[in-house]
Amino acid sequence: KTIQTLSLLCHLAAAKGIWGPHLIVVPTSCIGNWEAELHRWAPGLKVRTYYGSAKARKRLREGWTAPNAFHVCVTSYQLVVADSSAFRRKRWYYLILDEAHNIKNFKSQRWQTMLNFSTARRLLLTGTPLQNNLMELWSLMHFLMPHIFRSRKEFSYWFSNPLNNMVEGGQAVSEDLVRRLHQIMRPFLLRRLKCDVEKQLPGKFEHVVLVTLSKRQQQLYEEFMARSSTRAALAGGGNFMGMMNVLMQLRKVCNHPDLFEPRPTRTPFFMPSLASLAGLPALVMPEEALPPPGPSPDLIHVLWPDGKVLGTYERARLGELAVPEAKFLEVDDLSLDVPEDPTNNQDPAVAAHLAALRAAARAEYVGRRRRA
């Protein structure tokens, strides 16, 4: 499409003596490509690439209205709307829109802004002139020739209603209606047909591999087909959109079951942030059993009655346990009257943790008394 458009501009300059100015509006990512193609295929045309900051664009507009200041101006959809007052003051011969489906919405500011530009001719480049509905096609056709495709209601009457009836099965498919649509639109469309380009393409090889559904896919497939809403959509009175929705849901099941029914990710490598370790369970002990303060409670490790120290992951998961209102952990088997006898055969690490537990319990109890 790019080379065909440039050949048109070169033909106008060489055969007709029409050098422009022409305005080419493209997506931002395509500005550099259009500039390179213009220098490559049309070196005789003076090109002004309109982009940059507000200050840079102001410099580009210097001498904007002078004759033969440039032949072609390339800019983006965003800038043509932002600086619409400057573009509206200049008389353009050809207004060319690349990826013209960007103006498929006739209610958008972009469509309404460029519709009021002063142009002699307009050219739209798009690979998808019809995407969702025929009103998008009317937006493109009205932009091209507002004096011909004036009424949106008439366009809807001539095309939308018959086509909707055909597609939804309200009446048999009529070749006359399709032929009429082609006859009316053919003078305004230059299409690249498959028969024109397939000679330049290499041969295509298809390898079809049949695979069976997994157990979960089979279950989801059968459950969906057993639903009453699915059976109603597939019944004789179902409409076209309902049938298409059924097919799309079945397609999701076949592609991947999680597209149809997502499952939460469960993996041992996922773990909550360790910042939640601040909310560790407190310990409850009788006041008379509390020894003097020992190690800092900030260094406490929770210890189960069997003497096992909780690891980092277990401590992080304590906040997820279903516990009563206050998160208290009772330590029933801690004997606080054990004498400090080195022959007690007590592991020094366990003794240190017991001392930390006593200190933490005392701090918790004092805090509760103060709050009370």
HELIX and SHEET records of a PDB file:
HELIX    1   1 THR A    2  HIS A   11  1                                  10    
HELIX    2   2 LEU A   12  LYS A   16  3                                   5    
HELIX    3   3 THR A   28  CYS A   30  5                                   3    
HELIX    4   4 ILE A   31  TRP A   41  1                                  11    
HELIX    5   5 ALA A   54  LEU A   60  1                                   7    
HELIX    6   6 TYR A   77  ALA A   82  1                                   6    
HELIX    7   7 SER A   84  ARG A   89  1                                   6    
HELIX    8   8 ALA A  100  ILE A  103  5                                   4    
HELIX    9   9 GLN A  109  LEU A  115  1                                   7    
HELIX   10  10 LEU A  134  LEU A  144  1                                  11    
HELIX   11  11 ARG A  152  PHE A  155  1                                   4    
HELIX   12  12 SER A  156  SER A  160  3                                   5    
HELIX   13  13 ASN A  161  VAL A  167  1                                   7    
HELIX   14  14 GLU A  175  MET A  185  1                                  11    
HELIX   15  15 ARG A  186  PHE A  188  5                                   3    
HELIX   16  16 LYS A  194  VAL A  197  1                                   4    
HELIX   17  17 GLU A  198  GLN A  200  5                                   3    
HELIX   18  18 LYS A  215  MET A  225  1                                  11    
HELIX   19  19 SER A  228  LEU A  234  1                                   7    
HELIX   20  20 PHE A  240  ASN A  255  1                                  16    
HELIX   21  21 PRO A  257  PHE A  260  1                                   4    
HELIX   22  22 LEU A  274  ALA A  278  5                                   5    
HELIX   23  23 GLU A  287  ALA A  289  5                                   3    
HELIX   24  24 PRO A  297  LEU A  299  5                                   3    
HELIX   25  25 THR A  312  ARG A  317  1                                   6    
HELIX   26  26 LEU A  318  GLU A  320  5                                   3    
HELIX   27  27 PRO A  342  ASN A  344  5                                   3    
HELIX   28  28 PRO A  348  ARG A  371  1                                  24    
SHEET    1   A 5 VAL A  47  THR A  49  0                                        
SHEET    2   A 5 VAL A  72  SER A  76  1                                        
SHEET    3   A 5 HIS A  22  VAL A  26  1                                        
SHEET    4   A 5 TRP A  92  ASP A  98  1                                        
SHEET    5   A 5 THR A 119  LEU A 125  1                                        
SHEET    1   B 2 ALA A 282  VAL A 284  0                                        
SHEET    2   B 2 PHE A 328  GLU A 330  1                                        
END                                                                             
